[in-house]
Amino acid sequence: MIDGKSGSYPVLSEILREYNSALDRVENYVNSKQGFFFIFSAKRIEGSRGPYYDCLVGDSKCRTEAKAWISEQGCLEPVEGWIGLADYLIDNRFGLSIKIRKLFSISEMESYSSGSITQLLPIVEDLEKIKSEVLELVESIKDKYLNTLVKRMVSDDGVCPDFFEAPAAKVYHHARIGGLAEHSLSVVRYALALREASNSRPNIDRDLIIAGGFLHDIGKTRTYITESFKFDYSDDGYLEEHIAIGARLIELEVSKISGFPEETRRKLMHIVLSHHGELQFGSPVTPKTREAILIWLCDNIDSRLDNFESHAFSASKESRWTDFSKMLQSRLYLGKIENEEEIGD
């Protein structure tokens, strides 16, 4: 909730969680207050009954499509990168509709309600803690060549200074500022834990796991533009995609490190090139080393669990299921509803 001058106003995730069938087409059903929506995108449509906007709106936890109606007196047109205070309702058939009554820039929103933008903007929590953990793990790399390379790639004054600012995807997982670092750190944690649990542990190179985990998606620092938090593809992102971009960035930096072992370069590059696992998913090669297999699997684990949590967070409290996940190609099961009686009791 966002505290305002006349009470507490919900954000999108709270609106979606409170929705149930009895509230279908009920306007402003949370606290009887309008809601705050961050406007990721807005496209004007000339409909048969007048113009409206197809929008992508959201908060720090989730986002969804909405129709912004403008024909009624007092309705404002949505502006990308701004926050709308809007009347809202959900139609079980047609989804979310909003009527924007006020618009706030990010700075105006912070002035209106201090700290509110943390609920509205897609930014990871405690980015400094993530950064500290990343740098600590990088420092633990014993191989001097890999240590030097990774430091050059992810440091603030290095090759990819946006490593701690970039999202990890447009929509599907970790689509937030700092999401790339958050995701990469999780991949390294998973991979190190699996290494410890595996009978293959003596044959799995810990330094390669850390380096490969932090660099497997490094091309994403050049893949997305983050203006207005839309996370659209850059020109390079459209033309080359992140695996090719990352491979080129790493190869270039390796060439600047005198004496960098060819076998180490070969194994690291294989991790980067194979981390999508299959040719049909964009990898030019499939994983063929222990370290590459681990990074591929852990990349899958972390991205899919983050997608699951995003859908779970915005699911109605009365539902056992989330909405449809395009990434996982299914609605997702949340289990028994709290206090729900067993069938037949």
Number of C-alpha atoms within 10 A of each C-alpha: 18 19 14 12 9 7 10 16 21 23 24 24 25 20 22 20 16 15 22 14 12 7 16 15 16 15 16 20 20 21 12 13 18 24 25 30 26 32 26 25 19 21 15 14 12 10 9 6 7 10 13 19 20 17 23 20 28 24 24 20 22 22 21 16 16 21 22 28 19 19 14 8 7 11 17 19 20 30 19 21 20 19 27 27 22 22 20 26 21 23 13 13 7 9 14 19 21 27 23 24 17 15 21 18 15 17 11 13 19 14 13 15 13 14 13 18 20 14 20 25 24 24 23 22 15 10 17 12 10 19 18 11 14 21 15 11 17 21 13 12 19 11 12 10 17 24 18 17 21 23 17 18 21 24 16 13 11 14 18 19 15 22 30 22 19 28 31 28 19 18 16 17 22 26 26 26 24 25 24 27 27 27 24 26 22 21 28 24 17 19 24 23 11 15 21 13 10 12 10 11 14 10 11 18 13 21 20 21 25 28 22 28 32 27 25 30 25 29 25 27 24 21 28 24 19 16 11 16 21 20 21 17 18 16 13 16 20 12 12 14 19 24 24 18 20 24 21 14 18 23 12 11 15 20 11 10 13 8 9 16 12 10 9 14 17 10 18 23 20 22 31 30 24 25 29 25 23 14 11 8 10 17 17 17 16 19 23 13 13 17 25 28 19 25 31 23 17 23 24 15 14 19 19 18 13 16 19 21 16 20 22 20 16 22 23 20 18 15 16 16 19 21 15 12 16 10 13 13 8 12 15 18 13 14 9 13 12 9 6 8 9 7 5 4 4
